[in-house]
Amino acid sequence: MCGRGFGNQPETMSVLSRRRFLAAATAFSAARPAFAQNLPGDKDVVIIGAGAAGIAAARKVQAAGRSVAVLEATDHVGGRCVTDTTTFGVPFDRGAHWIHSPDVNPVAKLVLTNRMGLEVNPAPPGQKIRIGRRYAREGEMESFLSSLVRANRAIGDVARASKGDVAAAAALPKEFGEWRGTVEFVLGPYATGKDLSDLSAADLAQQAERETAAFCRQGFGTLLQRLAQGVPVTLNTPATQIGWGTRAGSVDIETPKGQISARTVIVTVSTGVLASGSIRFKPDFPKRQLDAAGRLKLGSYDHVALELAGNPLGLQRDDLMFEKTDNVRTAALLANVNGTSLAMVDVGGRFGRELSAKSEADMVAFAVDWLVNMFGEDVRRAVKRTAATRWNADPYTLGAMSGAAVGGQPSRKILMEPVGRMFFAGEAAHETLWGSVGGAWESGERAADLAVKRVQQDVSGREPETKRRREPETKRKRR
């Protein structure tokens, strides 16, 4: 379920040269989406949000020959996929970074088949486990992996056998042994952004396997920027009200720049934003969908990025590491990201939420202390530039990824249901690929298919009516 693969395989570390980075940046700047400053005219389909789901939906609508506009509240496309190239001088993914199951992932397949000038490399399989100041020995790794398999099996068995849903933590064997803390972190905060005690066993069991992964050297956000090329996006334009029942055959979207109307609308904002009430609905948002969004609240997941001069950790390119722990104050490490000196310390779940609520300085201090405890004071002296994400505080996301509360797994299907001329998409609206960019992309395509079908019904429904009105007139003239 964690899906990052297991085992250890070193890889030769390479450094991203300034010339290669500038070449990548030049290619990126030449392939931007079709940004608009002003609100466009009425369209067949209006899409709220230019994240993965919104981009996928827009491309699908365009391919069907229907007019489309994408309204994005922020100053960039990509949603929770955004690549920062200024803080460290190399690409730093502030949001999603892992391309899960690249052999079947629709996003990866588009990049690989269209030769978009991006470099997608497989992630090294497996991870390392740190026990104090040393790495786990072979027998200890086998014990950890065995515990992880037991946990996955137990959660799946309970989800299949139980007449009612339970928390994933309750599904674990009571006598789980010394690896319980690490296993709970890997399956909970690291994989889903939530503690297992807050997560539906049924939802976790339903999640598709993610045993292989890849990284985009130019950044996942850059990748989505490239896929959005040619998509008509209006930035800095939040939807403030959606009138979905005010006029027959139309949806009216209010924004600070004015109103735009459409035959249909696809809403791709996060469940956090849906539940927050920041977008008004007229009539009110249906209670069925509102309750579903509430049962799919976003978990907490953030990166603390550290520039570490001289590779003081002695790790290889994209090495993934956890620690053996019985403490919730733990994290995951991705070292030498894409062959650079950048390390990402990832925190999630309840502890991650509490930490990110303090300050970026507190997050950096925790990450440095965490590494020092395992690798020594040389790490502290090697730290140069730093940064930390705080997705819970972002008003246009309000969290990281959806995870169903106990009894909430059916809510994903409910979010997929059309409401009048409104359709919903996003990672939360996918039963098996939730929490992933691939799931958001597939969800966006499915919503687009429904929206286009509705538009076509509108158009074809009027044409026969027009012909029926004209036919008697023609016959009368012939007489």
N, C-alpha and C positions, 0 to 999 in steps of 0.2 A: 504493500500500500504506500509505503514511503516513496518508492519509485526512483531512488537515486542509484540503485545498484549496490552491491557489497563485494568486499575483497579489496586488495591493495595492489595497485600497479603504478610504479613511478613513471614519470614522463619527463623528458629533457626540458628544462626551463628555457624559454626564449624571451627576449626583451623586445617590446614594441618600439621600433625606432621612430624618431621624430618624422622622418620622411614618409614612412608607411602610414603613420597617423594622419599627417597632413593630406596624403593622397586619399585616404578614406574620408576625411572631412570634406574634401573638395567634391568627391563623388556624391556624398550625402546632400550637400547644399544644392547640387544640380538636379535633385530629384524630389523636390518638395511637393506636398499636396497643393491643390488649387485653392489657396486661401482667399476668402472674400472679406472685405472690410464691412460692407453694408449687408443688410438683410436681403436675401433674394426674393423673387416673386413666388407666388403659390406653386406648389409642386404636387406630383402624385404621391410621393412619400417624403415625409420629414423624419429625420433620425435625430434623437436626442442623445448626444454623447459620441465622441470620436475616439473611443477606445477600440480594442480588438473587435468587439461585437459590432460596433457602429461602422467601422471600416469594412468589415466583411459584409454587412447588410447593404451598405451603399454600393459596393462593387457588384453585388448580386442584382440589385435593382437596376443599375446601369446596364448590366449585361442583358437584362430583360427589355431594354429599350424604354424604360419609364424614367420620368424626371425625378430627381432626388436632391435634397439639401440636407447637410449635416450641421447641426448646431452644437458647438462645443463651448462649455462654460469657461475653460481655462485658456491659457495662451499657447497650448501645444496639442498635437494629436498623440494618441497612444494610451490615454487614460492612466492606468496603473503600470504602464510600461513606458518609462521615460529614461533616456540616457543623458547623463550629465558629462559633458566633455571639457568643462572649464575648471572645475574644482581641483582636479588632479592632473590635468593635461592629457589624460587617457580616458577612454570610455568607462563610465561608472553607471551601472544600472541601478537607479534609485528604487525601482520596483521589481517587476518580474525579471528573472535572469536565466532560469532553467528552461530549455526547450524540451519538454517531456516527449518521449516516444517519437523521435524525429522521423522514423521510418513511416509512421502513419499520421503524424501531426500535420494538419492541413496548412498551417503557417509555414512550417519547414519545407513541405513539399512545394509550395508556391515559390519559395526562394530558390530552391535547388533546381527546379525545372525552368524557371525564367531567367536564370543567370543574372542576378541583379547586382553583381559586383560586391556581394557580401560574403564573408568568410564564416562558414558554419562548421565547427569542429566538434567531434564527439567528446563528451566529458569522460575523464578517466573513470573506469568502473570502481565502485567500492569506496571505502573511507578508512581512515585511521581512528583508533580509539586511544585517548590519552588517559593513563592511570597515574595521577600525581605528576612526577617529573619524568615518566617513561611511557613508552608505547605498550599497548597490550601485546602479550605474547600470542603465539599461534593458538594454543589451547584456550586462552582467554577470549580471543576473537571467535573461536568456534562456539564457546559458551554464550557469548553475546548474540551471535547469529541464531543459535538455537532458541534463545529466549525470544528473539524477535519473531521467529517463525511461530513459536507457541502462542505469542500474543495475537498475531494476525489470525491464526487458526481459531483461537478462542473467540475472538470478536465475530468472525464469520459464522461460527457454529451457533452462537447466541442469537445473532441476527436472523439466521434461517429458522431456528427452532422456536424462538420466543413468539408468543401470541401478541405481546406488546413490546415496544421498543424499550431499551435501557441505555444508560450512559456507557460509553465504551470502556471507561475505567472499571465499571462493575462487571464487565465481561471477562476481565483478566483473572487468571487463577489466583486464589488467595495466597498460596505458598509459591510466590513467583521467584524468589531468590534475589541475589545481589545486583542483578542488572535491571531491576524494575524501574528505578529512576531514569536511567538512560533510555530504556525502551519507551517509557511514557513520554519522554521529551521528543524522541525521534518520531513517534507516531502521532503525537499531539501537537505541541507548539511548533515544532519544526515543519511538519508535513501539512498542518491545517490551520495554524495560527490560534488554536484553542487547546486548552487542557482536556485530557480524555474525559474528565469528570463533567465537562460542559458539552460534550460531543455525542451525537447519536451513534450508537453502535451500527444501526441499520445504514446510516449515511456513510460511515467509514467503510463498511463492508461492501457497499455499492460502488465505491470509488474504483475506477479502472486502474490496473497495474501500471506503474511508471518505472519500469526496471532499467530503461535506457534514457539517456539525455544528451543534449548537445548545448553548446554556447555559440553565440554570434560574437565574433571578435569586435565588431563595430558597435555592439550593444543591441539588446532586444528592442529598446525604444527606437533606435535607428532603423531596425528591421521593419517595425510597424510604420514608421515614417515613409519608408520606401514603398511599402504595400499600399499606402494611402495616396500615392502619386495619381493625380487625375481625379481624385474624389473631391467634390465641391464642399469644402468645410468653411464655416464662418466661426472664427475664434472669438473668445471673450464674449460669448453670447449665451448666457444661461437661460434655460426655459424657466419662467416664473409661474406660468399657468398653462394648463392644457385643457381646453374646452372640448371634451369628446362627446358631449351630448347636447350641444347648444344649437347646432344647425344640421339639418338632414344632409347626409352625404359629404360632410366636411368635419375636419378637426382644426381647431384654431389654437395656435401656440403663441403665447405672449412672451416677449423678451424685452430687455431694456432698450433694444433698438427698434421695437415695434412689434407688429403682429405678422405672422405668416400662417397661411392656411394650406391644408393638404387633404387629399382623399383619405390617407391613412398616416399613422405615426408609429414609429418603433422607438420605444423607450429603453435605453441601455444603461441607465445610471445604476449605481450600486444599490443593494438592498438597504444599506445604511442611509443613503440619500432618499430612497423611496419612503422609508419609515420616518424620516426626520420631519417631513412636512414642508421642506424648502421649496418643493414644487406643488403648487395648488392644483387641484383637479376640479373641474366643473362639468357635471355633478361631482360629488365627493368620490375619492378613490374607493372602489368597492372593498368592503370589509374582508371579503374572502382573500383578495390579493394582498391587502394590507397586513392581515394576520400571517399570511405566508411569508411575506418579507420579514416580519418580526421574528419568525421561527428560523430564519436563515441569516441571523445577524453576522456581521463580519468579525472575524478573529483579528488578533493583533500580530503583526509581523514587520520587523524593521531591520535595516542594515546599519551597522556601525562600520564605516570604512576608515581604514588606517593605512597610511603610506608608511611602509616599513623599509628603511634603507638597509641594504646589505643582507637581506634575507636572514634575519636573526632566528627565524623559526626552523630554518634548514629544511623546508618543505619544497615540493615540486610544484609545477604549474597546475593550478586548479585542484590541488589536494583538498579533500573534504575531511574534516576532523570533528569528532565529538569527544566528550570526556565521560569517564565513568563517574556517576554522581548519584547521591540520594537527596540532592538539594534542587529546588526549583530554580535557584539562581544560577542557571547554566545557559549555554549558547552553543551555536555551531560555527565552525570556522571554514571559510573557503579561502585558501591561501594563493598568493601569486596569480591573481585573477587574469586570465588570458595572457599569462606570461609576463605580467607587469609586477611592480613592487606593491601593488594594492592588495590588502587583505580585507575580507568582509566578515565581521562577527555578527551573526544573526540572532536576534532575540525575539521571542514570541510568547503567546499565551498570556495568562494573567500577569506573570512576572514582567514580560515584555511590555504589556500595557501600562503597568505601574511605573516602569522605568521611563518609558517614552513620555509619560505625563509630567515628569519632572523637568528635564531640560536636555538639550543636546550635549552640554558639558557633562552632565551626570551619565549619559549613555556612553560617551567616550571614556570617561573615568572607569566605568564598570568594565568595558571591553579591554582596556589596557591592563587593569588589575587582574582580570580573568586570565589573560595570556601570560602575565608575569608570574602568576601562581604556578603555571605549568612549565614555563620555559625560562624563567629567571629575569633578573633586572636588565639584562641586555636589551630586552624588548622595549622597555620604557625609554631607553636612550636612543633607540632606533626610530621612534615615532616622529614623523614629520607632519604633513598635513592630515587633517581629519574631517570627517563629515558624518552626520547621522540623519536617517529619514525618520519622519514622525507622521505616518499615514493616518493615525487615528485623529489627528488634529486638522487634516486636510478637509475643508468643508465640502469638497466635491467628490470625496471618496468615503471618509469617516471610517476607515479601517482597511484591512488588507484583502482577505478572501472569505467567502461564505463557508460556514460550517453549520449543519443543522443541529438544533437543540433536540433533546430526546422527544421523539414523536414527530419531528419536523421534516423527515425525509420526503414524505409525499408533497410537501410544499413546493418542491422544485417543479413538479408537474403542474401545480396550480399556477405558478408564475408563467408557464408556457401557454396558458389559455388566453385567447384573445378576449379583450373587453371592448365590445363595440368595434370601433375602427382603430383601437390601440393594440399593439403587440409588444411583447417584452422579450429582451434578450440580455445576455451577459453570462459570466461564469456561473452565477447562482441558478440560472435557468438551464442547467444541464445535469442530468441525473448521475452520470458516471464520470464526467470530466470536469466537475466543479473544482474551483480553485486553480484552474489552469487557463492559459491564454488560448490553447487549442480548443478547450471547451467553450470559451467565450466566442471564438471565431465560428465554430459550428452552430452555436445558438443564434448568432447573428444571421447566418445564412438561412437557417430554418425560418426565422421570423420574416426575413425578406421574401421567401417563397410565399408565405401566407399573405403578406401585404400586397405583393404583386398579383396574386390570385384574386384578392379582393378588388383591386383596381380594375383588373380585367373584367370582373363580373359587373362592375359599375359601367364600364364602357360598352360591353356587349349587351348589357341590359337596356341601354338607351337606344342602341342602333335598331333593333327590331321594332321598338315602339315608334320610332320616326318613320320607318318603312310602312308600318301599319297605318299611320296617319295619312301618308301620301298616296297609298295605293288606291283608295276610293276616288280621290280626285282625278287620278290618271284614267281610271275606268270611265268616269263621267265624261271626260273630254272625248274619249273614243266613241262614246255613244252619240 
